[in-house]
């Protein structure tokens, strides 16, 4: 690929949101790759094939909302260069915050002072990341969620829609915090927690 543009990996609903943000930021989307035959981006953006059709010159961003699928794709990318972050024009990002490569910050999201967002993380529409938070790699902070000041969220974790993590609370790696939950205490690695207050419902032994 000789054009200086970005290839989207994934053609579903989350890809449409990322594509909108790219267009707002005047980033060139060359097309998308997806192993599925039915994609939300079909008819909106050119389909360039499947994941194994990417060449080493491609610049990509993973536009898949599911944390587990994203991780499998990231692990398969090899030497392919990652673009980003992609930040929607309507979001508010403190100049002292940092955002890793391949990350996405959605419309209306707020990232406050000295927050650190890991590579390939999703800070989705309307999410609020308060001061001094740490969000791990490939973590998805779903729409409308709030992380209080100094909260820590580990790698490959999903913070569900409209959930709350109180200041200073740590969610471990590979955690699922259910939609609408309120985490008032730490949640260990490889756990699922839900409710108000959030309680650990299950733990995966890895």
N, C-alpha and C positions, 0 to 999 in steps of 0.2 A: 504494500500500500504506500503510495508516494504522497498522498495528501496528508497534511498535518491536521488530523482530526482524531476523534475518539470512537472506538467500537464499543457498543454496549453488549455485555454478556448477560443475556436474559431478555425476554420479550414480553413479560407479563405486566400486571398492573403497576408494580413498583417501578418498572422501567419507564412507564408513561410519565410518572412523577419526576423521575430523574431527567428524562428528555425535556420536559417543560423547563426545569431549572437550567439545563444546559442552554436552551434557546434564549432564556432570559439573560444569561451571562454571555451570550454570543459565542458559545463553544460549538464547534462543528461536530455533529454526530454523523459518522460515515455510514452507519447501519448497525444491525444487531446480529448476534449469533445466538441460536437456541436449539437445543436438541429436540424440543417439542414441535409437533407439526401445526399446532393451533396456538397462536400467540396474540396477545392484546396489541402488539405493535405492528402486526401484519396490516398492510395497507396504509400505515402511518410512516414507516421507515423501512428502508430496503433490508431484506433478510440476506445476510452474507453467508449463511450456512450454519454448521454446527460447531461445537467447541473445538473439535479436532481439526477444523479447517483454518484456525488462526495461524498466521505466520509470525516469525520472530520480530518483524517490524511493526506489528500492531501496537497501538496504545489503547488500553482498555479500562473500563470501569465495570465492576460487577453490579448489575442492576437487579438483584434477586433479594427479596425481603426475608426469606426463610434462612435462619442462621445456619442450620446444618447443611443445607444445600450450598450456601455461600462458602462455607468452609471447604467442602469437597471441591468446589470449583477453584478456589484460591490455591488449594494444595496441588491442583492439576495444572496450574498456569505455567510453572517452570520459569523460563527466561522471558516470558512476555512482559512488556513494560506496563506498569499501572499508571493511569492518569489520575488527576484529581488533586485535592478534593474538589467536589462539585458542591457549590454553596448557592442556594436560592437567593435571589436578590431581595426578597422580603424578610429574610432572616436577619437576626441581630447577633453579631459575633464580636465580643470584646477584642480590642487590639492586643491584649495580653494573653488571650487564649491561644492554644495550638491545636491544629487539626491534622491528622495523619493522611498519608497518600491513600487514594481510593475511597476516602470517606465521603458521605453525603449528608448535607444539612438541608432539611426540607423547608417548605414555605412556613413562615411565621415562627420558626424555632428561635430560641434564645440561648446563647452560650455566653456565660458571664465571666468575670475577671479570673484569670489564671486557671481556667479549666483546661484539661488535657484530654483530647479525643484521640483514640487510637486509630491506626490504619484500618481501612475498610469498615469502620463503624457507620451505622445509620442513626442520625438524630432526626427523627421523622417530624412530620408536620405538627407545629404548635408545641413541641416538647421544650421543656425548660431545663437547662443544665446550669445550676447555680455556681457561684464562685468556688474555686479550688477543688472541683470535682475531678475524678479520674475515671474515664470510660475506656475499657479495654478494647483490644483489637477484635474486629468482626462482631461487635456487640450491637444489638438493635434496640434503641430506645424508641418505643412505639408512639404514635400520635397522642398528644395531650398528656404525656407523662411528665413528672417533675422529679428531679434529683435535688435535694436540699444541699446547702453548702457543705463541701468537704466529703460528700458521699463518694464511694468507690464502687465501681462495677467491673467485674472481671471479664476476661476474654470469652467470646462465644456465648454471651448471655443475652436473653430476651427479657426486656422490661415491658410488660404488656400495656395495652392501650389504657390511658387514664390512670395509671398507677402512680404511687408516691413512694419515694425513698427518703426517709427523714435525714436531716443533717448528720453527717458523721457515720452513717450506717454503711456497712460493706456487704455487697452481694458478691459471692465467689464466682469462679469460672464455670461456664456451662450451666448456669442457673436459668430457670424459667420462673419469672414472677408474673402471676396471673393478672389479667386485666382488672383494673379497679382496686387492686390490692394496695395496702399501706404497710410498707416494711419499716417497723420501728426498732428492729434489732438485726444483727448480722445474719446472713443466710450462707451456709457452707457450700463449697464446690459441689457440682453435680446434683443439685437439689431442685425440686419444684415447690414453690410456696404460693399460697393464695389466701385471700380473706382480709378482713379488717379487724384486728391487726393481722398481718400475714403470718401464717404458720406453715412450717415445712410439712408438705403432704407426702413426699417420697424422696428417697435418695438413691441415686444410681451408683453401684459399686463398680469402679472401672479398674 
